[in-house]
Amino acid sequence: MKTKEFYSELVEHYILTNGYEEVASEMYECPGGHIWHYSDIEELVNDMSISELEELEADWILQNN
């Protein structure tokens, strides 16, 4: 079972690898110019398919080992 901390790490990894830039506390701008709240990005990651999550996790592992 994955922990909340692990999912937080995946969300942070998603933000960094997809070109989001922090514009205010918990607010990020995506490369398309849209402003996202951190909780919306969390929801996006939580709603990923199993294969998308596996790919994100594998990339995170490569970056952190």
Secondary structure as GFF3:
##gff-version 3
##sequence-region A 1 65
A	DSSP	alpha_helix	4	17	.	.	.	ID=ss1
A	DSSP	beta_strand	21	24	.	.	.	ID=ss2
A	DSSP	beta_strand	27	29	.	.	.	ID=ss3
A	DSSP	beta_strand	35	37	.	.	.	ID=ss4
A	DSSP	alpha_helix	38	46	.	.	.	ID=ss5
A	DSSP	alpha_helix	50	64	.	.	.	ID=ss6
###
